[in-house]
Amino acid sequence: MGNLSQKIFAVAHYVANKVQRPAVILLYHRVTTLEQDPQELAVTPANFRAHLAHLAADYNVLDADQFLYHVKNKKAFPERSVFITFDDGYADNYHEALPLLQQEQVPALFYITTSKINTSFELWWDDLERILLTSDQLPLALTVNIDGKKWEYNTGTLTAIRETYYALQQVLRFCKPAVIESVMQQLYDWSGKSATGRPSHRLMTWEEVRAMGSADYAAIGCHTHRHPAVGMLSYEEQYTEIGMSKEILEGVLGTPQVHFSYPFGGRKFLGTKRYYNADSIKACKALGLQLVTANYHGQVHSWSNPYALPRILVRDWPLEVFQAHMRQFFKY
């Protein structure tokens, strides 16, 4: 985002916040310490604990039911309202994030991608990292068929391997699940690695999901079955992909699922609505989902679209950086 766009964005939100006090939805993915984190998804437990203590002391952290009530009824939010969410369903959400939430008595909602729950397999971007960035030796070149098109990559140096990782990551996020699965199988064959993932990158088991769902300070939501950018799919494919995660979670938890977040969730990419689109919203409504979050910068007001709410992506920020961001979000 250029400087002019940033200024326009800041002014627009400042004016909106003057009209009505905002709420902010925070987006986390992982709470753990990793040797490498090329997607910058992990927040260390120490930093997360500091975030929570600051939020508990200075903000009004709403739980999933409270936030849904204000959104559904288009009610103005309490002063300095914050809603904490997690995407994907990593095991560290249960083992490292939840105990800290309970200690600080701060609630959060966990959106679950269901296809690799209770398995030893990693989500595809983690698998890509495992294959390309954790290997001692790889072939000097990679040729891979992606949806009928041949792609060639240099893997002869560490720099080239890292460039290949980021290039493939960008291409695959806009592929359908079957294409991603085909590419990953080609990469297993090429690298000589199996599909079995690392314990450090596994998702939760179903027992952990059930325990999370019944725990104080935690709620569960849907995040599709296989984590595609749903805007790349037809309406029928989106309905099936979103609906499958909802049906599976309802069967496991025995409670209706009304919360959903779009995978990746950016509003636009290269001028096209490929992360989610009008069909995505239509499918969510048809499935009875009531509060849907995306992943673009912004605050929430009573007039915000409940099927495409903005969230603030939180990185591994030290407390002083986190505090500065929070002050900026609530400037009015």
BADRENRO-176994 format. One line per 2 residues: number of its first residue (from 0); their letters; for each residue x, y, z of C-alpha. Coordinates in steps of 0.05 Angstrom, whole numbers, plus 5000, padded with zeros to 4 digits. Layout:
BEGIN
NUM> A> X:Y:Z; ...
This chain:
BEGIN
0> MG> 5000:5000:5000; 5030:5066:4979
2> NL> 5037:5127:5024; 4977:5162:4992
4> SQ> 4933:5100:5000; 4955:5093:5072
6> KI> 4937:5165:5087; 4869:5158:5053
8> FA> 4856:5094:5091; 4876:5126:5158
10> VA> 4832:5187:5146; 4772:5144:5126
12> HY> 4778:5102:5189; 4790:5162:5233
14> VA> 4725:5193:5207; 4687:5128:5216
16> NK> 4713:5121:5286; 4689:5192:5301
18> VQ> 4619:5172:5278; 4618:5109:5321
20> RP> 4669:5076:5366; 4699:5015:5332
22> AV> 4714:4944:5350; 4776:4907:5326
24> IL> 4783:4833:5308; 4853:4806:5318
26> LY> 4878:4748:5276; 4930:4699:5303
28> HR> 4951:4631:5274; 5001:4599:5321
30> VT> 5029:4608:5391; 5095:4571:5395
32> TL> 5169:4579:5383; 5195:4554:5315
34> EQ> 5265:4546:5287; 5242:4580:5224
36> DP> 5176:4614:5206; 5177:4638:5133
38> QE> 5103:4656:5134; 5111:4693:5201
40> LA> 5050:4658:5230; 5078:4642:5300
42> VT> 5076:4687:5361; 5120:4665:5418
44> PA> 5085:4646:5483; 5120:4703:5519
46> NF> 5096:4755:5470; 5025:4725:5468
48> RA> 5021:4727:5544; 5042:4800:5542
50> HL> 4989:4815:5489; 4935:4782:5531
52> AH> 4955:4818:5595; 4953:4885:5559
54> LA> 4885:4869:5528; 4856:4846:5594
56> AD> 4880:4909:5629; 4863:4962:5578
58> YN> 4810:4935:5530; 4742:4902:5530
60> VL> 4754:4832:5501; 4688:4803:5477
62> DA> 4675:4728:5470; 4644:4698:5407
64> DQ> 4572:4702:5431; 4580:4775:5453
66> FL> 4612:4796:5388; 4559:4759:5347
68> YH> 4504:4794:5387; 4530:4863:5370
70> VK> 4542:4847:5297; 4474:4812:5286
72> NK> 4436:4867:5321; 4478:4924:5291
74> KA> 4492:4949:5361; 4547:4997:5376
76> FP> 4605:4962:5410; 4628:4976:5481
78> ER> 4687:5022:5488; 4753:4992:5462
80> SV> 4722:4925:5442; 4769:4871:5417
82> FI> 4753:4801:5390; 4810:4750:5386
84> TF> 4810:4697:5332; 4856:4641:5309
86> DD> 4858:4609:5240; 4873:4537:5218
88> GY> 4872:4493:5280; 4945:4481:5297
90> AD> 4957:4436:5357; 4994:4492:5393
92> NY> 4928:4530:5396; 4906:4479:5447
94> HE> 4972:4464:5481; 5003:4534:5484
96> AL> 4951:4587:5469; 4892:4561:5508
98> PL> 4928:4555:5575; 4950:4628:5569
100> LQ> 4879:4650:5551; 4854:4614:5613
102> QE> 4908:4643:5657; 4892:4714:5634
104> QV> 4817:4699:5630; 4812:4725:5559
106> PA> 4766:4691:5507; 4783:4673:5435
108> LF> 4750:4638:5376; 4788:4584:5338
110> YI> 4770:4572:5265; 4785:4499:5245
112> TT> 4807:4471:5177; 4780:4400:5182
114> SK> 4815:4358:5128; 4880:4346:5167
116> IN> 4854:4345:5238; 4874:4280:5272
118> TS> 4927:4264:5220; 5003:4268:5215
120> FE> 4999:4311:5152; 5016:4385:5149
122> LW> 4979:4441:5115; 5007:4450:5046
124> WD> 5047:4514:5058; 5081:4481:5117
126> DL> 5093:4419:5075; 5125:4463:5022
128> ER> 5171:4492:5074; 5188:4422:5100
130> IL> 5206:4397:5031; 5245:4457:5006
132> LT> 5273:4493:5066; 5291:4436:5114
134> SD> 5329:4390:5066; 5404:4381:5067
136> QL> 5406:4366:4993; 5356:4371:4937
138> PL> 5361:4361:4861; 5389:4421:4825
140> AL> 5325:4436:4787; 5251:4425:4796
142> TV> 5200:4413:4741; 5128:4409:4764
144> NI> 5061:4403:4728; 5011:4452:4757
146> DG> 4942:4443:4728; 4968:4421:4660
148> KK> 5023:4473:4655; 5097:4457:4664
150> WE> 5135:4502:4713; 5210:4500:4721
152> YN> 5249:4525:4781; 5322:4530:4800
154> TG> 5339:4494:4865; 5414:4494:4857
156> TL> 5430:4544:4913; 5401:4562:4980
158> TA> 5379:4629:4952; 5346:4596:4892
160> IR> 5310:4545:4936; 5282:4600:4980
162> ET> 5259:4639:4919; 5226:4575:4892
164> YY> 5191:4566:4959; 5159:4635:4957
166> AL> 5143:4630:4882; 5107:4563:4891
168> QQ> 5072:4587:4953; 5043:4645:4914
170> VL> 5021:4602:4856; 4990:4546:4897
172> RF> 4947:4591:4941; 4905:4605:4879
174> CK> 4898:4532:4857; 4841:4485:4872
176> PA> 4852:4432:4926; 4861:4374:4876
178> VI> 4915:4413:4839; 4952:4428:4904
180> ES> 4949:4355:4924; 4978:4335:4856
182> VM> 5035:4385:4862; 5052:4362:4932
184> QQ> 5055:4289:4909; 5103:4310:4854
186> LY> 5146:4346:4906; 5147:4284:4951
188> DW> 5171:4242:4892; 5222:4294:4871
190> SG> 5251:4305:4940; 5247:4234:4965
192> KS> 5208:4256:5026; 5144:4223:5051
194> AT> 5078:4258:5064; 5086:4248:5139
196> GR> 5094:4315:5172; 5130:4343:5233
198> PS> 5098:4339:5302; 5114:4413:5311
200> HR> 5068:4430:5253; 5010:4383:5263
202> LM> 4938:4405:5271; 4897:4385:5331
204> TW> 4867:4316:5342; 4792:4309:5347
206> EE> 4800:4298:5422; 4836:4364:5427
208> VR> 4783:4399:5385; 4728:4372:5430
210> AM> 4767:4393:5492; 4778:4462:5462
212> GS> 4704:4468:5446; 4684:4454:5517
214> AD> 4739:4496:5550; 4729:4562:5585
216> YA> 4752:4621:5543; 4749:4583:5476
218> AI> 4698:4575:5420; 4702:4539:5353
220> GC> 4686:4562:5283; 4694:4535:5212
222> HT> 4751:4549:5163; 4733:4504:5103
224> HR> 4754:4431:5095; 4817:4438:5054
226> HP> 4835:4512:5060; 4828:4536:4988
228> AV> 4821:4609:4967; 4746:4600:4958
230> GM> 4739:4657:4908; 4774:4611:4858
232> LS> 4717:4560:4863; 4648:4557:4833
234> YE> 4588:4571:4878; 4574:4496:4884
236> EQ> 4647:4481:4902; 4647:4536:4954
238> YT> 4582:4512:4984; 4611:4441:4989
240> EI> 4679:4463:5016; 4651:4509:5069
242> GM> 4592:4464:5085; 4636:4403:5095
244> SK> 4676:4435:5151; 4612:4460:5183
246> EI> 4580:4391:5180; 4641:4355:5206
248> LE> 4650:4403:5265; 4576:4399:5283
250> GV> 4580:4324:5283; 4642:4323:5328
252> LG> 4620:4379:5375; 4546:4368:5375
254> TP> 4532:4443:5370; 4511:4488:5312
256> QV> 4568:4524:5278; 4553:4597:5260
258> HF> 4624:4625:5255; 4668:4621:5193
260> SY> 4731:4654:5167; 4755:4656:5094
262> PF> 4822:4622:5082; 4874:4674:5065
264> GG> 4817:4724:5065; 4847:4785:5032
266> RK> 4795:4831:5000; 4829:4833:4932
268> FL> 4891:4807:4897; 4915:4838:4832
270> GT> 4847:4871:4823; 4807:4807:4826
272> KR> 4765:4777:4882; 4801:4711:4886
274> YY> 4803:4701:4962; 4727:4708:4968
276> NA> 4671:4738:4926; 4595:4747:4922
278> DS> 4586:4672:4915; 4625:4661:4979
280> IK> 4577:4706:5017; 4517:4673:4984
282> AC> 4543:4604:5004; 4555:4626:5076
284> KA> 4484:4654:5081; 4455:4590:5051
286> LG> 4493:4548:5102; 4465:4588:5160
288> LQ> 4531:4620:5181; 4520:4685:5218
290> LV> 4588:4718:5227; 4643:4712:5175
292> TA> 4712:4743:5179; 4763:4759:5125
294> NY> 4835:4783:5129; 4841:4855:5108
296> HG> 4859:4915:5151; 4801:4952:5183
298> QV> 4757:4964:5244; 4687:4938:5254
300> HS> 4626:4983:5262; 4552:4969:5267
302> WS> 4545:4980:5191; 4601:4931:5173
304> NP> 4583:4871:5129; 4575:4812:5177
306> YA> 4597:4765:5120; 4664:4799:5107
308> LP> 4689:4830:5171; 4760:4858:5172
310> RI> 4814:4830:5218; 4882:4855:5240
312> LV> 4937:4803:5228; 4981:4800:5289
314> RD> 5055:4782:5281; 5106:4764:5334
316> WP> 5105:4835:5361; 5140:4853:5426
318> LE> 5093:4886:5476; 5112:4957:5459
320> VF> 5099:4945:5384; 5032:4911:5400
322> QA> 5012:4969:5444; 5028:5019:5389
324> HM> 4986:4981:5339; 4927:4977:5387
326> RQ> 4930:5052:5399; 4929:5064:5324
328> FF> 4867:5020:5313; 4826:5058:5364
330> KY> 4847:5129:5344; 4786:5174:5345
